[in-house]
Amino acid sequence: METITQPTRPVPLVPGLPGLGNTLSFLRDPLAILRDIQRMNERVVHLRVGGRHQYLVLMPEDSKHILQENNRNYGRSPAFRVLQIFLGNGLLTSEGDFWRRQRRLAQPAFHRQKLAALANTMISESAAWVDELWQQNSSQRELVQHKRAQPVNMSQAFMDVTMRIVCKTLFGSDVSTNLAKLSSALESLNYLANARMLSPVRFPIHWPTPDNVRFRRAGVVVDTFIYGVIEQRKQQTGATHDDLLDMLRLAEDEETGETMSEKQLRDECVTLFAAGHETTAVSMAWTVHLLLQNPDVLARLRQEVQTVLGDEKMPAPEVFRQLTYTMQVIQESMRLYPPAWIMSRMALGDDHIGPYVIPKGDTALVSPYLLHRDPANWPDPDRFDPDRFAPGREKERPAYAYLPFGGGPRLCIGNQFALMEMQILLALLVRQFDLRAVSDKPVPTQPLITLRPKKPIRAYLR
Ligand code: HEM
């Protein structure tokens, strides 16, 4: 009998970026290249960056496909190997069954009820921070009268307070004595990891190149701190602590009853420490920048905060939950400046996106920055308008049109933690101070591992 073979359909080539899709132009200004790609109106665009084939998907449903529906076909991309040098095998960098087990162990520590217990610590740390700003600023009041006041570096101020909050809630530890050292070590790690990720030439980390030496030195500072905290906790037998370190230390695997090894505990702590403070600090800095440029939004925000919080020095956590407009401001700020502006995954097998193929071994890219500025889902996408997040309006757009915390099983474990923290910080800040811009020029972006402002965000606090 004659067998009829189906004619195989030719797989169309994924469109590339004409003349631009090369490493240099991408490195020079990745966000401009992303906007160029958006104007191409394609579903998937091929880029060759750092010698690797990368496939950027542009539609919310395809982002959902990669991050959620077909997530088992994707592993961590080579970019994560760089992070692994410092983070070890923590939640952000691990994969497969090992990651699943760790996520199961850590998840209860981020449960809503557990977070409610951490809210009081966030409120007292934030209130103390606002008090400090007030003290520093009160010495300036006279200068204000003489128009010689100094603006405050809000980017640095947020880095400091988010580090304090993550240390207090995570380890019950006060970092004030180590703040400057830890802060500069984390800053170096961030820059060096970024440089290494983008560089086409990577020397093994044990080679004593100047960057490698600095990388290792910064790692030692962070490790000394983390191991010190773990050791201290071990000594305190019998005492109970209402913080994430105890939750992680004592968490038992449902199936095996095992707890984490010390090295694993270190990796998880360093991961949460690194992932949990810089993202939040950067997001807060952008929020202040947007408020400075939009005084009408700032006025409405201050009005809400004053009505809801009143003069109560330490409002209760449930009071903060009534700050709906404050939350809308934060969500809209993360739409325009998502700290995780791009996410990458390695295809473990060929995947199909419409008529196109993402080949096994290549990288798929999902960009919250692009999705958040897609005019198809966000009219007038570059305008700052917190009312886009008014209650009920999320129905106006597809689910993956907004994903500042990623999506699918690898959704940010700290998303509720971060939102709660930002709501508290922003509310206490604007209750105490009116913010005034130093300049009306928009601050350019610096897309490193996170999307940072290129220059520190500064403001006059009145
Ligand atoms: C504004 C603040 C934050 C933003 C924008 C953010 C964003 C993200 C994103 C997009 C991912 C997914 C990355 C991917 O899929 O490739 C992620 C993962 C993660 N985030 Fe966050 N994050 C924030 C705050 C936090 C906080 C406060 C913590 C912890 C206290 C945290 C801990 C983590 C961890 C451990 C992961 C890895 C989760 C896993 O793969 O299982 N993040 N974050």
Boltz pocket constraint, residues with backbone or C-beta under 6 A from the ligand:
constraints:
  - pocket:
      binder: B
      contacts: [[A, 91], [A, 92], [A, 93], [A, 103], [A, 271], [A, 272], [A, 275], [A, 276], [A, 277], [A, 279], [A, 280], [A, 283], [A, 338], [A, 339], [A, 340], [A, 343], [A, 344], [A, 403], [A, 404], [A, 405], [A, 406], [A, 407], [A, 409], [A, 410], [A, 411], [A, 412], [A, 413], [A, 414], [A, 415], [A, 417], [A, 418]]
      max_distance: 6.0
